[in-house]
Amino acid sequence: MTPHLASFLSTLFEARAGESKLTFEEVLDAYAAFVNASGIEYYNFGLVELGGAEESAPDLFASNMPEYWLEEYNAAGLAADDYVARQVEALSETRSYSSFGFGDWLVPQLEGQDLVSAPVLRGCADAGLKDAVGLVGRTAVRGREGTVQYFGLGLGGDHGSRAHAQDMSCDLLVATFALIEHLHPRLAMHADRCFSSLSPREKDVLGALSQGLRRDRIAERLSIALPTVDHHCANIRRKLDAPTLAAAVAMGYRYGFL
């Protein structure tokens, strides 16, 4: 284990143990710092959830690629045609991850036989990933049988970068699986297209609901008026798009609010 990986895992452990309060963005910044300290010039990290009622669209979660490329990538919905993301099709319960090379040198091989991925790969190479390693993996979603999250990771830079990224692939896989585990509640929110957070008081009310307390008991415990409790309950259901308060409690556990 390299010192950079040890430092990143220690950061996640301290946050999980409550010794530090890291936001979603701060955790991703720590991951980016680990990747850059490992000598990787550019990286993309995306995730898609498959299973359940419907499939979530692939999303680019973190990247240090040029802003113009990221805007085009997201606005045009290019993730669905991303060469790296499409490699998750080869994964299974007995094959949880895979690594492979890609870059501008691969584009001529794809043109004519894969008219979808070739232009995306060429654009990615023009933006910096000329010689790169792709890593894809799958993890089961706790509490949702039959649902799997897949991640895709592209790492590299100019020509010659692929060999270095390949040498670092084991550390990068460990760090990425650790990142997904740490961010599981937030990733679950994103997969469900829930982008609203709860206020501290709304979390208090949701916590009381999870304990089975009635509205009047919640008001007494939190020293607030009964109409205020009702107002918070309405906000909780609206923000989580929950049909009932019981469903809101279930979402609270899934999203890490409880």
N, C-alpha and C positions, 0 to 999 in steps of 0.2 A: 504494500500500500504506500502510495506516495504521500509526502507531507501535505500536498494540496488536497488530496482526497480526505485525509485524516482531519484536516481543518474544517472542510465542508461538512463531513458527517458529525463532527463535534458541535458545529453550529446548529444542525438539525436536532441533535440530541438535547442540547441545552434548551432549545425552543420547546421541544416536546415535554421536557421535564418542568417547564414553567420558569426556568431561570432567565429567560429573555422573552420579550414580546416582539415577535417579528410579524410584519404584515405580509400579505401575499407577494407584494412587489419586492419587499426586502429579501424574502426567501429566493425569489427568482434572481435578484441581484447577486446573492451569494453564490448561486449556481453559475451565473455568468462569470463571476470572478474566478471560480474554480476552473471553468472551461478555458478562460483566457490565460490563467496562470499555468495551465497545462500545455501552453504553446499552440492553442487552436485559434486561428485568426477569425474565422466566421463560424457561426452555428445557427441552426434553426431547430426548434423543438415544438412539435405539434402532437395532438392527441385526438382520438375519435373513440366514441363508445358505441358498441354494437350489441344488440339484444334488447329484450324487453319489448315495449309496445312499438317503439320506432327507433330508427338509427339516427344518431346525432351527426351533424355535418362536421367534417374535419375542421379543426381550428388551429391557427398558429398561435401558440401561447407565448413563446419567447424567442427572440432573435436579436442579433446585432448586425444584421444585414442592412444595407443602405435603405434609408427611409422611402425613397422613390420606388424601390422594388417591393417593399412590404405593402405599400399602399396599393400597388397594382395587383399583388398577390392576393390580398384580402378582398379588394373591390371586385375583382374579376372572378372570384371563387376558384382560384387555380389549385387550391388544396386537393380538390377531388381528382385532379389530373396529375398530381405530384408523383414523380417516379418513386421517390422514397416511400411516400404514404401507401402507394399501391403494393409495395412488397409485403405488407402485413398479410396479404392473402395466402402467403406460403406458411404462415405460422399456425400452430395447433396446440392442443393440450400437452403434447409431448415435445413440442419445439417452441419454447417461450421467447426466443430472440434469434436474430440473424444479423449478420454484418455483410457489407458488400461495398464495392467501389463505384463511384459515379463522377461525372464531370463533363467538361466540353468534349473530351475524347470519346465519350459514350454516345454523343448526339448522332454522329453519322451512322452508328449501328442501329439506332432506333428509328431514324427517318426512313419512311417507306414501309416499316412494319409496325410502328407505334406512332401514329400521327397525332396522338393526344399528348403523350408525355414529352416528346422530343422538344417542342417549342418551350414548354415550361422549364425543362432542364437547361436549354440554351439560355433562357433569360436568367436563370439562377446562376449559371456560369458567368454570364456577362456582369452580374452584380457582385461577383467575388468567389463563388464556389466553383473554381475551375478544376480542382483536383480534390476530391473529398471522399469521405467514408460515410455510408449510411448505416444507421443502427435502428432496427425496429424490434419491438417487444410487445408482449401481451401480459396483462394482469387481470385476474378475476375481480369483480366488484363485490365487496363484502355486503351481505344482506340482500343481494339482488341476483338470485340464482339464474344462470343462463346469460348474464350480462358480462361482457368483457371490455376492458379498455385497452386500446392499442396505442402505442406511441411511435413516432418516427423522429429520428434525429439525424441531421446532416451536419457534418463537421469537416472543415478543411480550409482551403485558401488557394494560393497560387499553385502552379505546378510543382510537384514534389511534396505537397502537404499531406497527400493521402497516406504515405508511409508512416509519417509521424502520428497521424490520427489513428491509424490501425494499431500502432504500438500502444496507444493510450486507450484502446477500445474497452478493455476489461474495467479500468477505473471509471470510464465514462458510463458504462452500463450500470455499475454499482451505484454511482452517483445519481443516475437517472431513475433507477428503481426506487432509491431512497427518497428522491424528490417527489415522485408520484405518490408514494405512501404518505409522506408528510402533508402533501397538499390534497389528499383524497377528498376531504369535505368541500374544498373550493372547486376542485375539478368536477365533483358531482353536481354542484350548483351550475357550473358552466355547461355541463352536458345536458342538464335539464332546462337550459336557457333561463335560469333564474339569476338575475344580476342585481337584486335588491338585498341590502343588508338590514339587519334589525338594530334598532337603537338599544342602548343598555337597559332601559326600562322595559322595552318590548321583550328582550331576552329574559328579564326577571319574570314577566307575566307568563311567557311560554314555559319557563322552568316550573312555575307554580302549577300550570295546567298539566305538565307532564307528571306531576305528583298526585294528580286527581283532585286538586282543590277546587271547590265551588267558587263562583264569582265573588260572593260576599266574603269568603275566607281570604281570597287573594287580595281584596281591597283592604281587609284588616291587616294582613301580613305586611303589605307594602305601604300602609298608611296613606291610601289614596281613596278617592270617592268611587262608588260603584260605576257611575257613568264613565269615569276615566278608564276603569278596567275594560268596559265594553268598547271604548274607543281604541284602546291598545289591541284588543282581540280583533277588531275589524281591520286595523292596520296590518296585523300579523298575517291574517288570511289574504289580504290584498297583495302584500309584498311577496308572499310565497306562492300566490295563486293556488291556495288550498281550498277545496270545497267545504271542508269542515275543520273545526279546531283539532279534532283527533288526527286528521291528515296533516295539519300544521305541526303537531307534535312529532309525528313520524318524520316529516321533512327536517325538523329541527335537529333530530338525531343524525340524519343523513348528511346535513350540511354543517355539522359541527357547532351548532348554536347551543346544544345541550350536552 
